[in-house]
Amino acid sequence: MPRRSRPTTWPFALALLAASALSACGSGADDPANADEEPLVVYVGRDEELVGPLLDMFEEESGVELEARYADTPDALALLLEEGEATPADVFLSQDAGALGALSRAGMLRALPEELAGAVLPEYTSQDGSWVGVTGRARVFAYDSRDLGEDEVPATVAELTEDEWSGRVGFPPGNASFQAFVTGFRAAEGDDAARAWLEGMVANDVQTFESNGDTLEAIENGIIDIGLINHYYVYQLASELGEDNVVTELRFPEAGDPGALVNVTGAGILSDHPDAEKLVEFLVSEKAQQFFVDETSEYPLVDGVAAPEGLPALTSLEGPVEDLAELEDLEATQVLIEEAGLS
């Protein structure tokens, strides 16, 4: 089977990943035709709890032996760039478009077939065919409905630096989605404007958290009044606890505001493994897209699959950038966040 050589041992940096081998399911594990085929190695920059069941489904239905290694998207990206051509990864499933753009810029992604790269809405995939969007996730203001009505919640992120919101706002600066938002801010309004906003938030006693989930928990516990997160976390919490038991509600920022970014999860192929395309095709299939709608409340990106009930239409949302490739400069964003005192 023609493919590049693989290292016999993992590089030390792979300790960054919470390695999690998914055992082979179905007839593929015992099929003599697959006996000499190496497992499909997938670096996953998403929570195992969210996407693990979907990868299990793919493995069972396809007979492909899959090995998933989980980490936060920024850590997975850093590792992939460090490993370069020696990476054991065949596919990267990213939490955001910026990381995929960075890999494309580094020449690490293989071009996808036109029918696969174009399987989703054109606004939410790569323009050079190097990766494909899988789901859409809108940035929102999540707020405590016990203290605020929707009309009291700011419509723009700039308003959050006002004295009125001192100590009442939170976000996770190390999270990939937050970093993509700041990257979009930089692309739309320039580095100086993004830096001034970050420094203004620090001066306004912004509360910082490890993750979107922790930020949402802080709203639920009355620690903060407003959090900058992705929309689907509130839907997931309502599914777990019951809608009547969740106090957090959502306001979508006004069109074009840096806070109104609609980012995507996405997938790119890094090797010539014969089953890599099968996985990416599965991720943009109607079955997988419906899984994301039902299980994670994310926006589907293929025609024929309806968005989760209660969400505004994806086509009605207008973010600050027209081309998601503008989110690729994550390294400069991370420096900006650190310089603002938010690392």
Secondary structure, DSSP 4 states (H G I P E B T S, - for coil): -------SS--GGGGGSEEEEPPP-SGGGG-GGGTTPPPEEEEE-S-HHHHHHHHHHHHHHH---EEEEE--HHHHHHHHHHHGGG---SEEEESSHHHHHHHHHTT-SPPPPHHHHTSS-GGGS-SSSS-EEEEEEEEEEEEETTT--GGGS-SSGGGGGSGGGTTTEEE-TTSHHHHHHHHHHHHHH-HHHHHHHHHHHHHTT-EE-SSHHHHHHHHHTTS-SEEEEETHHHHHHHHHH-GGG--EEEEPPPTT-GGG-EEEEEEEE-S--TTHHHHHHHHTSHHHHHHHHHHH-PEE-STT-PPPTTSPPGGG---S-S-GGGG--HHHHHHHHHHTT--
